[in-house]
Amino acid sequence: MKITSPVLFILGTALVAVAYTSVGAQLPASVLAGVYTEAQAKRGEKVYADNCVTCHGPKLQGTDTAGPTLSGPDFVNGWKDMTVAALFSKISSDMPSSAPGTLKPEEYADVLSFVLSSNKYPAGKTELPTDPAALKGVKMAAAPK
């Protein structure tokens, strides 16, 4: 079987495209490098207001009777040695407490983006994925300066 130049060109182009997509889709190793977008955090702010504010407060400060704080030193220190996958899995399986697991995966990713943004972790150029497996290599970190 003889392979012609146009076929080789198409195959080569496809191979380069697949390789570029795989490299481009990799997330940074830390939240300090930006793992969500500003638009995603903005969407998350609305989802948070609709589903989370009752237990976690309007400023993510938590309440005495319901949810823990989602901002500040207590939150950051509690999660800084964990992965984003662990945090994503926690909220997507346990929240909202009145109806755990009822939000769409995109809504959980948006809320997590809002929480990261509220804790001053920088935004990036790629949206936070909805697949916890894709987040396993992304570490939480101490608060940015």
ChimeraX attribute file (.defattr): number of C-alpha atoms within 10 A of each C-alpha:
attribute: neighborCount
match mode: 1-to-1
recipient: residues
	/A:1	3
	/A:2	4
	/A:3	7
	/A:4	8
	/A:5	9
	/A:6	9
	/A:7	10
	/A:8	11
	/A:9	11
	/A:10	11
	/A:11	12
	/A:12	12
	/A:13	12
	/A:14	12
	/A:15	12
	/A:16	12
	/A:17	12
	/A:18	12
	/A:19	12
	/A:20	11
	/A:21	11
	/A:22	10
	/A:23	10
	/A:24	10
	/A:25	12
	/A:26	12
	/A:27	22
	/A:28	15
	/A:29	17
	/A:30	17
	/A:31	24
	/A:32	20
	/A:33	14
	/A:34	22
	/A:35	24
	/A:36	26
	/A:37	19
	/A:38	19
	/A:39	15
	/A:40	22
	/A:41	25
	/A:42	16
	/A:43	17
	/A:44	23
	/A:45	21
	/A:46	15
	/A:47	18
	/A:48	25
	/A:49	14
	/A:50	10
	/A:51	17
	/A:52	21
	/A:53	19
	/A:54	16
	/A:55	20
	/A:56	22
	/A:57	18
	/A:58	13
	/A:59	11
	/A:60	22
	/A:61	18
	/A:62	19
	/A:63	15
	/A:64	10
	/A:65	8
	/A:66	12
	/A:67	18
	/A:68	16
	/A:69	19
	/A:70	21
	/A:71	19
	/A:72	14
	/A:73	14
	/A:74	12
	/A:75	18
	/A:76	19
	/A:77	14
	/A:78	12
	/A:79	17
	/A:80	16
	/A:81	12
	/A:82	15
	/A:83	21
	/A:84	28
	/A:85	20
	/A:86	18
	/A:87	15
	/A:88	22
	/A:89	19
	/A:90	12
	/A:91	17
	/A:92	23
	/A:93	15
	/A:94	13
	/A:95	17
	/A:96	20
	/A:97	15
	/A:98	11
	/A:99	11
	/A:100	12
	/A:101	17
	/A:102	15
	/A:103	15
	/A:104	11
	/A:105	16
	/A:106	17
	/A:107	19
	/A:108	26
	/A:109	25
	/A:110	29
	/A:111	27
	/A:112	25
	/A:113	30
	/A:114	26
	/A:115	20
	/A:116	25
	/A:117	22
	/A:118	17
	/A:119	18
	/A:120	15
	/A:121	24
	/A:122	18
	/A:123	22
	/A:124	17
	/A:125	11
	/A:126	16
	/A:127	20
	/A:128	25
	/A:129	20
	/A:130	19
	/A:131	14
	/A:132	19
	/A:133	12
	/A:134	15
	/A:135	24
	/A:136	16
	/A:137	16
	/A:138	20
	/A:139	20
	/A:140	24
	/A:141	18
	/A:142	17
	/A:143	17
	/A:144	11
	/A:145	5
